[in-house]
Amino acid sequence: MDLGSTSKGLFHRAVYCGLHYRNNLGLLYAMRHEYEKAAEQFVSALIDGPPVGVQGEWQDNLAEAYLETGKNDLACQAWQRAADLPRSKPDMTTVLGTAICSLVTGQPQQAAVRFCAAQELAQEQNVNLLEIKTYEGWYAGPNQIIAAKKLIKQAER
């Protein structure tokens, strides 16, 4: 048995689990509406380089925490980083985030286009973005709920 490779594997596994711990702790803080603490945990998880498969989701989490703390510029940057990740197809949550970003930065036409794209992706997953209950089921914060209501109202016109 090669103890060097075993200990290296255990180290990588411990780091991997620690990163997930930080992201999960951030989610718990967000569910308690402690968005500053949530953002701190998401940043910590992302700084150490999360696994490729979860980078987009974790950037989305960070963006949502920033949105709830009124740090819209930072939220938009995190959503853009998530959108820039190489993926086989766009992620619904990220596209929705970019729609929210367009809305909060005063670009309603771009928000409408992006929301439409998010709806198409959502339909593939049997998710209805035109129902506010969807967002409530995701434990969306108050600012995200407000943005969702505006996007839904705009889409119904």
Secondary structure as UniProt FT lines:
FT   HELIX           3..31
FT   TURN            32..33
FT   HELIX           35..47
FT   HELIX           52..54
FT   HELIX           55..68
FT   TURN            69..70
FT   HELIX           72..84
FT   HELIX           92..104
FT   TURN            105..106
FT   HELIX           108..124
FT   TURN            125..126
FT   TURN            129..130
FT   HELIX           132..137
FT   TURN            138..139
FT   HELIX           142..155
//
